[in-house]
Amino acid sequence: MAYSQLEFWELVLATIPREVAVSQWGAEPLVKCFVAVAKLETEIYPVSLPNFFHVMEPIVVREIPAWNPTIVTALTWGLLWRKQALRATVTAVLQFAQDNMATYGKAEVYRLVRLMASLDGDTVREWSPLIKMINRRVDQEHYAYSEHQCKLVEAFCNRFGVHVRIDVTQK
């Protein structure tokens, strides 16, 4: 039986939340599913099925504290694809970062800053202690980023009147 694209996604989006709710999905499949649908939503997500994130977000938020920085920052890419951020998920990601900053590597720090750059000014200002922690982490580990990455971080800093110390990678 051949399905149209809309019928296929209706089936997928009707099945996934139910399966996630009744089983113990690991972090990686859960995040991959979340990111895939977030990306899909910006491209061809069927408007007739808006309940996916209402079902998924509480599950994701509940699981975040048990994850590692790599999984959490993979989730940030899903949040960046969304046209409108999921506030509870963003808050959980930022809280995780604040609680675990000592374990964040160069890539995780950059993804975190990218996520923060996508937020509104009030939300960013609420997390000023996290920005201080990011600065300390960058200083401690001597993280350096590409020129392009530095420009994105600089735009974030200018937009919100904050300072994140990011050095250009020496070639």
Number of C-alpha atoms within 10 A of each C-alpha: 2 6 9 8 11 15 12 12 18 15 12 11 18 14 12 15 18 13 11 16 12 8 8 9 12 11 18 15 11 20 21 15 17 22 21 14 21 22 19 16 16 11 10 12 16 15 9 8 13 12 12 17 17 11 15 19 16 12 16 21 15 11 14 19 17 10 13 15 23 16 16 25 22 17 26 24 20 21 23 20 19 17 12 10 16 13 13 13 21 19 14 18 24 21 16 18 24 18 12 13 19 13 14 20 15 15 14 20 21 22 19 21 18 18 20 22 20 16 17 12 13 9 13 19 14 10 15 13 12 18 21 16 16 25 16 16 20 21 15 10 10 13 18 17 18 13 14 10 17 19 14 15 22 17 13 20 16 11 12 16 11 15 16 19 20 22 16 14 12 8 4
